[in-house]
Amino acid sequence: MWNMIGSTCYSASSFLYLLIVTRLCGVELAGFFSLSYATAQLLLQVGRYGMRTFQATDLDHKYLFSEYKVSRVFSCAAMMLFGVIYSAYSFSGEYIAISIFVIMMKMIDAVEDVFHGNLQQNYHVELMGKMLAVRNVYSAVFFTLLLYFTRNLYLTCGATAITSLMLCLLVNSWAVQHISSRQPKRSFQFSHVLELLKMCTPLFAGTFLSLLLYNVPKYAMSNVMTDEYQTYYSILFMPSFVITLMCEFVFKPMITTIAGLWWDNDLKKFVLYVARIIGIIFLCCGGIVIAGHLLGRTLLELIYGVDLSPYKLHFIVLLIGGGIGAEVYMIYNILIAIRKGGCILPVYALTALITILPAKAMVQKLGIMGASLNYLLSCSVLFIMFFAILIWVILKKKKALSH
């Protein structure tokens, strides 16, 4: 329950930021903010470095928590370095600062992630949910109030990033110190930090490519359409993004259990567990698509104060893509948990070839519908390949156990 509360707060905060900026700063500045936020979400994969699932399923506690933390310092520093270079190269004036602070706001998620990985590794998901709720409620409320009173997006993003980082370090350090952790009886080794970064590089590359694929439609639109259409697409896309976030946080705590079943060779229970999760996600997403068709677009119009009447079918396409994307993320995490992550980078590379090349032409010809269809194509190709690999891995394990 606490994990679901924390997950809801995290997902809602992402939804709220675009809503508040759209309402208080106008559609054009909101379009720039949504593009910066998408870039920050992409760079967040540099900060996380694909390490969370690896850390949470390190059931033998091979690496010290301090080694995970130091590796995260390196990855977060790299995230901010790339963010500063991108912002300075892409924008000018105050927009550079806004972009950098938006990226810093997302970097906090990467800092938080290493603490939550330790809590999950030691089966304290309830603490993880509490810390997630506390920090995200603070960030959302502080951002909203400051932007309302100042109407200054640069100041708001900067102050939110700095104060949220301080709160994140404070509450999560307290949480980790108050749990019983089964740590190896040895001293910190820097060579283990390098080993962790090396082992997680393919996982990072895969997650980076995955989010790049999902953001390809936005970048294609930025080349051929105005910022106003970025806002429309971002509003329509937001529920799909939230579906994936909710599935990520609701089901991610189960990854530790799934890994345990795999390494205990309890294949029957493993298959039932995985099938149940995949089925639940499909049922939930089916309900969301129906609800979106009946009420979703109207609610978005009321919330954001923009006319979305020309985009009814676009919205449904994005919702279906979001449901499939949630399944992709779940299977991806399962493959990492059972240490079959070597397939991830080739799968994303192949999908990139299939979907990135036609993206600009699809947007030029079909506008926002072209962007929506490109997103659905990416999710569908990834699901088919990952699901086939998971089936193959299970059958191979079953054959090995029967001998």
Secondary structure as GFF3:
##gff-version 3
##sequence-region A 1 403
A	DSSP	alpha_helix	2	25	.	.	.	ID=ss1
A	DSSP	alpha_helix	27	48	.	.	.	ID=ss2
A	DSSP	alpha_helix	52	56	.	.	.	ID=ss3
A	DSSP	alpha_helix	65	90	.	.	.	ID=ss4
A	DSSP	alpha_helix	94	121	.	.	.	ID=ss5
A	DSSP	alpha_helix	125	150	.	.	.	ID=ss6
A	DSSP	alpha_helix	153	177	.	.	.	ID=ss7
A	DSSP	alpha_helix	190	224	.	.	.	ID=ss8
A	DSSP	alpha_helix	227	251	.	.	.	ID=ss9
A	DSSP	three_ten_helix	252	254	.	.	.	ID=ss10
A	DSSP	alpha_helix	255	263	.	.	.	ID=ss11
A	DSSP	alpha_helix	267	291	.	.	.	ID=ss12
A	DSSP	pi_helix	292	296	.	.	.	ID=ss13
A	DSSP	alpha_helix	297	304	.	.	.	ID=ss14
A	DSSP	three_ten_helix	309	311	.	.	.	ID=ss15
A	DSSP	alpha_helix	312	337	.	.	.	ID=ss16
A	DSSP	three_ten_helix	341	343	.	.	.	ID=ss17
A	DSSP	alpha_helix	344	355	.	.	.	ID=ss18
A	DSSP	alpha_helix	359	366	.	.	.	ID=ss19
A	DSSP	alpha_helix	368	402	.	.	.	ID=ss20
###
